[in-house]
Amino acid sequence: MPYTFKSKEVAKALVHVGNREMARKAVNPNLLGTEIITVKTPVAGIDAIVGVDCSSAECNLAYVNKSDELVDDPNVTKVVVYNTTGEDIAGDQYIAATRQRGVWVASVSSGGGSSLPNYLCKAPVGGVPARTGNDASQTDCDIYEVNASSGAISATGGTVNIYNVWSQGVASNAYFTAKPIDGLYVPDAEDCTGN
């Protein structure tokens, strides 16, 4: 029996509720056809495939809200998404993922998703060494973010491998920005002294 609603807003709200509930349901991997969801990648993104070993990360399920805005839903169980491409997928980005044989695989055009972001990082104790001759140093550094309202700086829980191509090292515990060059992150500007 068909139902009609005199209010377009009520009808739209019911569609959104139905879509969100369906997104929470487990899907039989034997079903035919292609299932696509939208997810938001974590701050650190999803690394590229290494040889035949896929990288993966837990992503927030995303949906279109009643205001027609794309938002992620942190209250829904995170979805593990695999990257089968040779390029890193940027962090904090909305991407599509398709179900393939029971697992979610990132669907990105030309293999790389959107452009890689710049990061605010903090050097570990001991800092980030300068390059040696023509060889860049490599150091894992914590990724930080700045709260837009309060200005507070806090760790995101992610890390990024920094390649220092410069003749000067980054000081111990110093904050610095890092930018991608050919898919690798290099220091861009730094706090002079650290803390």
C-alpha positions as CSV (number, residue, x, y, z in Angstrom):
1,M,0.0,0.0,0.0
2,P,1.6,3.3,-1.1
3,Y,2.0,6.2,1.4
4,T,2.1,9.9,0.6
5,F,3.2,12.8,2.7
6,K,2.0,16.3,2.5
7,S,5.3,17.6,3.9
8,K,8.4,17.2,1.7
9,E,10.5,17.7,4.8
10,V,8.9,14.7,6.5
11,A,9.5,12.5,3.4
12,K,13.1,13.6,3.2
13,A,13.6,13.0,6.9
14,L,12.2,9.4,6.6
15,V,14.5,8.7,3.6
16,H,17.6,9.9,5.6
17,V,16.6,7.7,8.6
18,G,16.1,4.7,6.3
19,N,19.4,5.3,4.6
20,R,21.3,5.6,7.9
21,E,19.7,2.4,9.3
22,M,20.6,0.5,6.1
23,A,24.2,1.7,6.4
24,R,24.4,0.1,9.8
25,K,23.2,-3.3,8.6
26,A,25.6,-6.1,7.7
27,V,25.4,-7.1,4.1
28,N,25.7,-10.7,2.8
29,P,29.0,-10.7,0.8
30,N,27.5,-13.3,-1.6
31,L,24.9,-10.8,-2.9
32,L,25.4,-9.8,-6.5
33,G,25.9,-6.3,-7.7
34,T,28.1,-3.4,-6.4
35,E,27.6,-1.8,-3.1
36,I,29.1,1.6,-2.6
37,I,29.5,3.6,0.6
38,T,31.1,6.9,1.5
39,V,33.6,7.1,4.3
40,K,35.9,9.7,5.8
41,T,39.5,8.7,6.0
42,P,41.5,9.1,9.3
43,V,43.8,12.0,9.7
44,A,46.8,9.9,8.7
45,G,45.1,8.7,5.5
46,I,45.6,5.2,4.1
47,D,49.1,4.1,2.9
48,A,49.7,2.8,-0.6
49,I,50.0,-0.9,-1.3
50,V,53.5,-2.4,-0.6
51,G,54.2,-5.2,-3.1
52,V,51.1,-7.3,-2.8
53,D,50.3,-6.3,0.8
54,C,47.3,-3.9,0.9
55,S,47.2,-1.2,3.5
56,S,44.0,-0.5,5.5
57,A,42.6,2.0,8.0
58,E,39.5,2.4,10.0
59,C,37.2,5.1,8.5
60,N,34.1,6.8,9.7
61,L,31.0,5.9,7.7
62,A,29.6,9.1,6.1
63,Y,26.1,10.1,4.9
64,V,24.2,13.1,3.5
65,N,22.2,14.8,6.3
66,K,18.9,16.6,6.2
67,S,20.7,19.8,5.1
68,D,22.2,18.0,2.2
69,E,25.7,18.2,3.7
70,L,28.1,15.3,3.6
71,V,29.1,14.4,7.2
72,D,30.8,11.5,8.9
73,D,29.0,9.7,11.8
74,P,31.5,8.9,14.7
75,N,28.7,7.0,16.5
76,V,28.6,4.2,13.9
77,T,31.1,1.4,14.1
78,K,34.1,2.3,12.0
79,V,34.6,0.5,8.6
80,V,38.0,-1.0,7.6
81,V,38.9,0.2,4.1
82,Y,41.7,-1.2,2.0
83,N,43.9,0.7,-0.4
84,T,44.9,-1.4,-3.4
85,T,46.6,1.4,-5.3
86,G,50.2,2.5,-5.5
87,E,49.5,5.9,-4.0
88,D,48.7,7.1,-0.5
89,I,45.1,8.2,0.1
90,A,45.0,11.6,1.9
91,G,43.7,11.9,5.4
92,D,40.5,13.7,6.5
93,Q,38.9,13.1,3.0
94,Y,35.5,11.8,1.9
95,I,36.0,8.9,-0.5
96,A,33.9,6.1,-1.9
97,A,34.5,2.4,-1.0
98,T,33.0,-0.6,-2.8
99,R,32.5,-4.1,-1.2
100,Q,34.6,-6.7,-2.9
101,R,34.3,-10.3,-1.6
102,G,33.2,-9.1,1.8
103,V,35.8,-6.3,2.3
104,W,35.6,-2.6,1.6
105,V,38.1,-1.3,-1.0
106,A,38.7,2.4,-1.6
107,S,37.5,3.6,-5.0
108,V,39.8,6.4,-6.1
109,S,40.3,7.9,-9.5
110,S,43.7,7.5,-11.1
111,G,44.9,5.6,-8.1
112,G,45.5,8.3,-5.6
113,G,42.4,10.0,-4.2
114,S,42.6,13.7,-3.5
115,S,45.8,15.7,-3.1
116,L,47.8,14.9,0.0
117,P,47.4,17.4,2.9
118,N,50.1,19.4,4.7
119,Y,50.6,18.4,8.3
120,L,51.5,20.0,11.6
121,C,54.0,17.7,13.3
122,K,56.1,17.5,16.4
123,A,59.6,16.2,16.3
124,P,60.4,13.3,18.7
125,V,63.0,13.5,21.4
126,G,66.3,13.8,19.6
127,G,64.7,15.7,16.7
128,V,64.8,15.0,13.0
129,P,68.4,14.7,11.8
130,A,69.8,16.7,8.9
131,R,70.4,15.0,5.6
132,T,73.8,13.2,5.2
133,G,75.3,14.2,1.8
134,N,72.6,13.5,-0.7
135,D,70.7,11.1,1.6
136,A,67.6,12.4,3.4
137,S,67.1,11.3,7.0
138,Q,63.8,9.5,7.9
139,T,62.0,9.9,11.2
140,D,58.4,9.1,12.3
141,C,56.8,12.2,13.8
142,D,53.4,12.6,15.5
143,I,50.7,14.6,13.7
144,Y,49.1,17.4,15.5
145,E,46.0,19.6,14.9
146,V,45.0,23.1,16.0
147,N,41.5,23.6,17.5
148,A,39.8,26.3,15.4
149,S,37.8,27.6,18.4
150,S,40.4,27.6,21.2
151,G,43.7,27.5,19.4
152,A,44.8,24.5,21.4
153,I,47.3,22.2,19.8
154,S,46.7,18.5,20.4
155,A,48.0,15.1,19.0
156,T,45.7,13.3,16.5
157,G,47.2,9.9,17.3
158,G,48.6,9.6,13.8
159,T,52.2,9.6,12.7
160,V,53.9,10.4,9.4
161,N,57.3,9.4,8.1
162,I,59.3,12.7,7.6
163,Y,62.2,12.9,5.1
164,N,64.5,15.7,6.0
165,V,66.2,16.9,2.8
166,W,67.7,20.0,4.4
167,S,71.2,20.6,5.8
168,Q,69.8,21.5,9.2
169,G,68.0,19.2,11.6
170,V,64.7,19.8,13.3
171,A,65.1,20.5,17.0
172,S,64.0,18.0,19.6
173,N,60.2,18.4,20.4
174,A,59.9,21.2,17.9
175,Y,56.6,21.8,16.1
176,F,57.0,22.1,12.3
177,T,54.9,21.9,9.2
178,A,55.4,19.2,6.6
179,K,54.4,19.2,3.0
180,P,54.2,16.4,0.4
181,I,56.7,16.3,-2.4
182,D,56.3,13.4,-4.8
183,G,54.3,11.6,-2.2
184,L,56.9,12.0,0.6
185,Y,56.7,14.5,3.5
186,V,59.5,17.0,4.0
187,P,59.8,19.7,6.7
188,D,58.5,23.1,5.5
189,A,58.8,25.5,8.4
190,E,59.7,24.9,12.0
191,D,59.7,26.2,15.5
192,C,63.3,27.3,16.0
193,T,63.9,26.0,19.5
194,G,61.5,23.2,20.4
195,N,60.6,22.8,24.0
